[in-house]
Amino acid sequence: MEGSLSFPQPRSRVRGFMDDVLQEFPACFFENWAEHTDLAILITDPEGAVRWCNPAFTKMCHYSMHEIVGRRPGRFLGGPLTEVSARDVLRQSIREGKACLTRITNYKKDATPYVAQIHMEPIKNSLGELLGFIALEQDVTKIDKKERDISELSASIYNQLLSHMQEAGAASSAS
């Protein structure tokens, strides 16, 4: 089919999985959107193993689709700064077949850390059976740093203000 998603080997198992997933929403819309969006997209099986990713995902983490198909993202994206609590949120979501939203420190193929905001949703067929998950991911490293900088600046201003108030109170008590 022209313009369709390309699937890595083994074609029959992955193709069957994706056929089931794509039956649940218009394939041509999804394919076009997934290929052109800046959001990184991962599709996994019910156990969380990668079955497909879009170009934005490969651009964000520098792994090719062929390197990650069949692997769980935590196995190749995790590292020393990866938050245990965020991993737990993702694992629980997979175990329970439920949606989640979390931020996690992941690592690119070259070991560079980045902060990803992940919105993961279960993919179910018309009978409510779990087919897998779709995760929409965005690199929020710069946003995360700005939030930390603002928080640190606010704390610094508060401490300076508190110090000035205490000095003013001590000066008025001395007089």
C-alpha positions in Angstrom: 0.0 0.0 0.0 1.5 3.4 -1.0 2.3 5.7 1.9 1.7 3.0 4.5 3.8 2.5 7.6 6.9 0.4 7.1 7.3 -2.5 9.5 10.5 -4.2 10.6 11.0 -8.0 10.4 9.5 -10.4 11.3 6.9 -8.9 9.1 4.0 -11.3 9.7 3.9 -11.0 13.6 4.4 -7.2 13.6 2.1 -6.7 10.6 -0.7 -8.7 12.3 -0.4 -6.7 15.5 -0.4 -3.3 13.6 -3.3 -4.5 11.4 -5.3 -5.1 14.6 -4.4 -1.7 16.0 -5.0 0.2 12.8 -8.5 -1.3 12.4 -9.5 0.7 15.4 -9.0 4.1 13.7 -8.5 5.4 10.2 -5.1 4.2 9.1 -4.4 6.9 6.5 -5.0 9.7 9.0 -2.8 8.1 11.6 0.0 7.3 9.2 0.1 10.8 7.8 -0.1 12.5 11.2 2.5 10.1 12.8 5.0 10.7 10.1 4.8 14.5 10.3 4.2 15.3 13.9 6.9 16.6 16.2 5.5 14.4 19.0 7.5 11.2 19.4 5.2 8.2 19.1 5.8 4.7 20.4 3.3 1.8 19.9 3.9 -1.2 22.2 2.3 -4.6 22.7 0.3 -5.3 25.9 3.5 -6.1 27.8 5.2 -2.8 26.8 7.6 -4.1 24.1 8.0 -1.7 21.2 6.3 -2.6 18.0 6.6 0.7 16.1 7.9 4.3 16.4 7.7 7.4 14.3 10.5 9.5 12.9 10.2 12.0 15.7 10.9 9.3 18.3 14.1 8.2 16.4 15.1 11.9 16.1 14.6 12.5 19.9 16.5 9.4 21.2 18.8 8.6 18.2 17.8 4.9 18.1 16.5 3.4 14.8 13.2 1.5 14.8 15.1 -1.7 14.0 17.2 -1.3 17.2 14.2 -1.0 19.5 11.4 -3.2 18.1 10.8 -6.0 20.6 12.5 -4.2 23.5 10.9 -2.4 26.4 11.8 1.3 26.4 13.1 1.3 30.0 15.7 -1.2 29.0 17.4 1.1 26.5 16.3 4.6 27.6 16.9 4.3 31.3 20.0 5.4 33.2 21.3 6.8 36.5 19.1 9.8 36.6 15.9 8.0 35.6 13.3 8.5 38.3 12.1 5.3 40.0 8.7 6.9 40.7 8.2 7.7 36.9 9.2 4.1 36.0 6.7 2.8 38.6 3.9 5.0 37.1 4.6 3.5 33.6 4.9 -0.1 34.9 1.6 0.2 36.8 -0.1 1.7 33.8 1.0 -1.3 31.7 0.1 -3.8 34.4 -3.4 -2.3 34.8 -4.0 -1.4 31.1 -4.7 2.2 32.0 -3.6 5.6 30.8 -0.9 7.7 32.5 1.0 11.0 32.3 4.5 11.4 33.7 7.8 13.0 33.2 10.9 10.9 33.2 14.7 11.4 32.6 15.6 9.2 29.7 18.9 8.8 27.8 19.7 9.1 24.1 21.8 6.5 22.4 24.9 8.6 23.0 24.1 8.6 26.8 22.9 12.3 26.8 20.0 12.7 29.3 16.8 14.4 28.4 13.5 14.9 30.2 10.5 13.4 28.4 6.8 14.1 29.1 4.9 10.9 28.3 1.2 10.5 27.8 0.5 6.8 27.4 -2.9 5.4 26.5 -4.1 1.8 26.2 -5.2 0.7 22.7 -8.3 -1.5 22.9 -10.4 -3.2 20.2 -14.2 -2.8 20.0 -14.6 -5.7 22.5 -12.4 -3.8 25.1 -9.5 -6.2 24.7 -6.1 -4.7 25.3 -4.1 -4.6 22.0 -1.2 -2.5 23.3 -0.3 1.1 24.2 0.4 4.3 22.4 2.8 6.7 24.0 3.0 10.3 22.9 6.3 11.8 24.1 7.8 15.2 24.0 11.3 16.4 25.0 10.7 18.9 27.8 14.3 19.3 28.9 14.4 23.1 28.3 10.9 23.6 29.9 12.0 21.5 32.9 15.2 23.6 33.3 13.2 26.9 33.0 10.8 25.7 35.7 13.7 24.8 38.0 15.4 28.1 37.3 12.2 30.0 38.2 11.7 27.9 41.3 15.3 28.6 42.4 14.9 32.3 41.7 11.7 32.5 43.7 13.3 30.7 46.6 16.3 33.1 46.4 14.0 36.2 46.4 12.0 34.8 49.3 15.1 34.2 51.3 16.4 37.7 50.6 13.1 39.2 51.5 12.9 37.2 54.7 16.5 38.2 55.6 15.7 41.9 55.1 12.6 41.6 57.2 14.5 39.9 60.0 17.2 42.6 59.8 14.6 45.4 59.9 12.9 43.7 62.9 16.2 43.4 64.7 17.0 47.0 64.0 13.7 48.2 65.4 14.0 46.0 68.5 17.4 47.5 69.2 16.1 51.1 69.2 
